[in-house]
């Protein structure tokens, strides 16, 4: 279990999500959902300048990291 993820260092969380790996059918489906959501975001960002896009994506990334931490704390 120690090597499930380089990003997630909490072994309790690693054990709970181990079955979702993206080689599993469920993981593949979740990856497709993530790709579709990103495509939607990227499409909506096209109307902004490059610097604005970078700012928006940076902010969203930071917010997603906080949300991920909140979700992990609930596991």
HUSULNOR-V781502 format. One record per run of one state. SS is the DSSP state (@ for helix, = for strand, . for the rest). FROM is the first residue (numbers start at 1). TO is the last residue. Records with the same first field share a line. If there is no record, write none. Layout:
BEGIN
SS: FROM-TO + FROM-TO
END
This chain:
BEGIN
.: 1-10 + 21-24 + 46-49 + 75-75
@: 11-20 + 25-45 + 50-74
END
